[in-house]
Amino acid sequence: MPHTEQFFADLEGENRQAALLVAQVGASPNELQLITQIADYDEAAGGLRPIRSYIIRVLGVLEHRIVNFGTTVNDVKIVDEHPLLYEYTTKPTAVFFRGTVENPDAVVMDIAQAHATTFYPWRHFPQYLNMEQALSTLIESGGGLLGQMPAPLAEKVVKVLEHHNLEHKTAEGEPYIKLHDNPALLQSTLKVLLFGGSYFVSYGFSIQEMKGRNQTPD
C-alpha cells in the first residue's frame, strides 16, 4: 500500500489520533518537513498506543500555520477546494463603492458577516478590507476603495452594497495560480493539508513511513 494511502488508512477508526511532533525546513527551497505519529487511544489503559510514524514533505509551500504541536487531532486531510485557497485560485477583485447610508455601522456588520460566512475560522475580519481608516468612517465618507479581496468574498460584499442601495464597481486581476512562469506549476493543482487547526498550502505533499519508530497495531 502506498504510504499516503497507508497514512490515511491508519487514521481511520473511532479512536485513532495524529500528533504533529516536529516541523522543520526541508532540503529544497519552500519545503517543510513534518514528523507525525498516529496512535490509537486505548480506553482500558487510559492512554495512547503508537501505531506508525510518518514524515510529510510539504513541497512548494505558499503559506502555513501551526497551532497544535504535540497535541493529538482526529481530523487530517488534503483537499483542493477550501476557503484558504481562494486567495490563490480565484480572481483578486477590487471593490469600490459610492453613496451614503443612514447607518454605516449596519453596513460594516453585514460586511463582517459576509467575511465570516466566506472564511471563518481560517481567515479573520477585516483581512482584505481597506483599513487605512475605520471601516465605518470609510462607509460614512460616501465612497472609495472598500478592499481588494478574493472573488468569492467580493461577490458577497457586492450583494451587501446592493442591499444598502450603494453603487459599486469592481476590477478583477488574474489568479495567483495563473501568474507562474513555471510550466510544472501551471500543470499542478494547489492543495491544502489540514491538520486539526494547523494548515499548509502547497503544490505537493509526499508522505513516507518512518521505519524503526513504529509499533505495528494488533
Secondary structure as the mmCIF struct_conf table of DSSP 4:
data_model
#
loop_
_struct_conf.conf_type_id
_struct_conf.id
_struct_conf.beg_label_comp_id
_struct_conf.beg_label_asym_id
_struct_conf.beg_label_seq_id
_struct_conf.end_label_comp_id
_struct_conf.end_label_asym_id
_struct_conf.end_label_seq_id
HELX_RH_AL_P HELX_RH_AL_P1 HIS A 3 LEU A 11
BEND BEND1 GLY A 13 GLY A 13
TURN_TY1_P TURN_TY1_P1 GLU A 14 ASN A 15
STRN STRN1 ARG A 16 VAL A 25
BEND BEND2 ALA A 27 SER A 28
TURN_TY1_P TURN_TY1_P2 PRO A 29 ASN A 30
STRN STRN2 GLU A 31 ASP A 42
TURN_TY1_P TURN_TY1_P3 GLU A 43 GLY A 46
STRN STRN3 GLY A 47 LEU A 59
TURN_TY1_P TURN_TY1_P4 GLY A 60 GLY A 60
STRN STRN4 GLU A 63 ARG A 65
STRN STRN5 PHE A 69 PHE A 69
TURN_TY1_P TURN_TY1_P5 GLY A 70 GLY A 70
STRN STRN6 THR A 72 VAL A 73
BEND BEND3 ASN A 74 ASN A 74
STRN STRN7 VAL A 76 VAL A 79
BEND BEND4 ASP A 80 ASP A 80
HELX_RH_3T_P HELX_RH_3T_P1 PRO A 83 LEU A 85
HELX_RH_AL_P HELX_RH_AL_P2 TYR A 86 THR A 89
BEND BEND5 THR A 90 THR A 90
STRN STRN8 PRO A 92 ARG A 98
BEND BEND6 GLU A 102 GLU A 102
HELX_RH_AL_P HELX_RH_AL_P3 PRO A 104 PHE A 119
TURN_TY1_P TURN_TY1_P6 TYR A 120 TRP A 122
BEND BEND7 ARG A 123 ARG A 123
TURN_TY1_P TURN_TY1_P7 PHE A 125 TYR A 128
STRN STRN9 LEU A 129 LEU A 129
BEND BEND8 GLU A 132 GLN A 133
HELX_RH_AL_P HELX_RH_AL_P4 LEU A 135 SER A 141
TURN_TY1_P TURN_TY1_P8 GLY A 142 GLY A 142
STRN STRN10 GLY A 143 PRO A 150
HELX_RH_AL_P HELX_RH_AL_P5 ALA A 151 HIS A 163
TURN_TY1_P TURN_TY1_P9 HIS A 164 ASN A 165
STRN STRN11 GLU A 167 GLU A 172
HELX_RH_3T_P HELX_RH_3T_P2 TYR A 176 LYS A 178
BEND BEND9 LEU A 179 LEU A 179
HELX_RH_AL_P HELX_RH_AL_P6 PRO A 183 LEU A 186
TURN_TY1_P TURN_TY1_P10 GLN A 187 GLN A 187
BEND BEND10 SER A 188 SER A 188
STRN STRN12 LYS A 191 PHE A 195
TURN_TY1_P TURN_TY1_P11 GLY A 196 GLY A 197
STRN STRN13 SER A 198 SER A 202
BEND BEND11 TYR A 203 TYR A 203
STRN STRN14 GLY A 204 GLU A 209
TURN_TY1_P TURN_TY1_P12 LYS A 211 GLY A 212
BEND BEND12 ARG A 213 ARG A 213
#
